């Protein structure tokens, strides 16, 4: 009886050892079920573990799905694989493969959002580079509950998406990307600048609206404070802003040469027909344009017109402005010769 018990104990130990050997082989032997070349895997949000295994098999990262599935069953935590794009090293073990996918850092993309683009262009740029579509982003930045949570009392987040070059997680949701950009503005527009705006009688929306017009008028940081002074002077004098970019915004579509009939458009954004600032920003201004409104040049200018070579002529009187218009037309004629 004792001999039988000893035999059964030894048999159990042998079977256990064999089982552990088999399991260890499936888990830890490099290259047993994986390819000898680098492969690529894309995991989208909401992708199930079974679908990830199928994709690993389809792209030949693994020879068969069941050893990897067995590995995940033994170590359930490894089922959790974050959305992202992965470059998978060759010859990994089943455990090593799942460990690599589970613990890899978030896949980031460096994206530049130029100053002066509107929310539709922001949506287009983000959708080309991140795992989201532009429709989803537009829905997020127009959702009143989402906007209220960000402290924005407007129909959309136009003006609040601070341009710049940023690292985004590739799998960011539209809400995450929008919240990040709005957060960049909140970080920039600190209490100091809020107090400056308040002293000027500008609300947050008013500041961004005027800054967006300045941004649309000139690409030159060196003259933005002068452009801002013109519009602030016109507001103080109760003159209409008569800003062409607001008409372009009202018309929609691609910017083009404006005609007299365009100035008759009755949109509240048409500052040729309506006094004061338009209802909201017409683009997303950069830091330089926002600061130009907060720290405008001290001037008596009420008018400006393009020079024909990138800058602007400024004038205090209508007669000087008309003279500057003649200079502009002369520059155009000379450029066409």
KAKAMO-V821957 format. One record per residue. RES is the residue in one small letter. PHI is phi in whole degrees, -180 to 180 (* if undefined). BURIAL is + if it has 24 or more other C-alpha atoms within 12 Angstrom, else -. Layout:
# KAKAMO-V821957
RES,PHI,BURIAL
RES,PHI,BURIAL
This chain:
# KAKAMO-V821957
x,*,-
x,-66,-
x,-63,-
x,-66,-
x,-64,-
x,-64,-
x,-65,-
x,-65,-
x,-65,-
x,-65,-
x,-62,-
x,-62,-
x,-64,-
x,-66,-
x,-63,-
x,-62,-
x,-63,-
x,-63,-
x,-63,-
x,-64,-
x,-64,-
x,-64,-
x,-62,+
x,-62,-
x,-62,-
x,-63,+
x,-81,+
x,-118,+
x,-76,-
x,-64,-
x,73,+
x,-67,+
x,-130,+
x,-124,+
x,-77,+
x,-96,-
x,-127,-
x,-71,-
x,-124,+
x,-124,+
x,-134,+
x,-115,+
x,-113,+
x,-91,+
x,-58,-
x,81,-
x,-73,-
x,-75,-
x,-62,+
x,-63,-
x,-68,-
x,-65,+
x,-61,+
x,-61,+
x,-69,+
x,-63,+
x,-74,+
x,-65,-
x,-89,-
x,69,+
x,-66,+
x,-120,+
x,-77,+
x,-143,-
x,-83,+
x,-68,-
x,-64,+
x,-71,+
x,-64,+
x,-62,+
x,-60,+
x,-68,+
x,-71,-
x,-76,-
x,-121,-
x,-57,-
x,-59,-
x,-75,+
x,-65,+
x,-83,+
x,-120,+
x,-72,+
x,-58,+
x,163,+
x,-115,+
x,-122,+
x,-100,-
x,-93,+
x,-62,+
x,-77,+
x,63,+
x,-83,+
x,-77,+
x,-62,+
x,-67,+
x,-60,+
x,-63,+
x,-69,+
x,-63,+
x,-61,+
x,-69,+
x,-72,+
x,-103,-
x,-62,-
x,-67,-
x,-58,-
x,-78,+
x,-109,-
x,-127,+
x,-90,-
x,-128,+
x,-105,-
x,-108,+
x,-66,+
x,-62,+
x,89,+
x,-85,+
x,-91,+
x,-65,+
x,-66,+
x,-71,+
x,-60,+
x,-60,+
x,-65,+
x,-65,+
x,-66,+
x,-69,+
x,-76,-
x,-115,+
x,-120,+
x,-85,+
x,-150,+
x,-109,+
x,-65,+
x,-62,-
x,-65,+
x,-68,+
x,-62,+
x,-66,+
x,-65,+
x,-79,+
x,-117,+
x,-82,-
x,-63,-
x,-67,-
x,-63,+
x,-63,+
x,-62,-
x,-66,-
x,-94,+
x,76,-
x,-111,+
x,-103,+
x,-158,+
x,-76,-
x,-158,+
x,-94,+
x,-54,+
x,96,+
x,-95,+
x,-93,+
x,-62,+
x,-63,+
x,158,+
x,-109,-
x,-135,-
x,-96,-
x,-110,+
x,-68,+
x,-56,+
x,-91,+
x,-55,+
x,-79,+
x,-54,+
x,-65,+
x,-65,+
x,-65,+
x,-66,+
x,-62,+
x,-64,+
x,-67,+
x,-64,+
x,-63,+
x,-64,+
x,-66,+
x,-61,+
x,-66,-
x,-71,-
x,-85,+
x,-81,-
x,-61,-
x,-59,-
x,-72,+
x,-62,+
x,-67,-
x,-63,-
x,-62,+
x,-62,-
x,-64,-
x,-87,-
x,77,-
x,-104,+
x,-76,-
x,-59,+
x,-65,+
x,-62,+
x,-60,+
x,-67,+
x,-65,+
x,-67,+
x,-63,+
x,-68,+
x,-70,+
x,-59,+
x,-59,+
x,-77,+
x,-82,+
x,-147,+
x,-87,+
x,-90,-
x,-60,+
x,-65,-
x,-116,+
x,-64,+
x,-65,+
x,-70,+
x,-61,+
x,-60,+
x,-64,+
x,-60,+
x,-70,+
x,-66,+
x,-65,+
x,-67,+
x,-63,+
x,-65,-
x,-87,-
x,59,-
x,-97,-
x,-66,+
x,-67,+
x,50,+
x,-97,+
x,-56,+
x,-60,+
x,-70,+
x,-70,+
x,-58,+
x,-64,+
x,-64,+
x,-74,+
x,75,-
x,76,-
x,-75,-
x,-61,-
x,-148,-
x,-64,-
x,-90,-
x,-114,-
x,-56,-
x,-64,-
x,-66,+
x,-71,+
x,-90,-
x,-54,+
x,-90,-
x,-63,-
x,-63,-
x,-84,+
x,-82,+
x,-80,+
x,-83,+
x,-110,+
x,-126,+
x,-74,-
x,73,+
x,-77,+
x,-67,+
x,-61,+
x,-166,+
x,-61,+
x,-105,+
x,-166,+
x,-104,+
x,-75,+
x,-83,+
x,-60,+
x,-63,+
x,-72,+
x,-65,+
x,-67,+
x,-63,+
x,-74,+
x,-72,+
x,-129,+
x,-69,+
x,-68,-
x,-87,-
x,-148,-
x,-108,-
x,-67,+
x,-123,+
x,-140,+
x,-156,+
x,-146,+
x,-63,+
x,-85,-
x,99,-
x,-130,-
x,109,-
x,-103,-
x,-140,+
x,-93,+
x,-117,+
x,-146,+
x,-94,-
x,-117,-
x,-64,-
x,-66,-
x,-66,-
x,-63,-
x,-64,-
x,-65,-
x,-69,+
x,-64,+
x,-64,-
x,-61,-
x,-63,+
x,-66,-
x,-65,-
x,-63,-
x,-65,-
x,-63,-
x,-66,-
x,-71,-
x,-85,-
x,-77,-
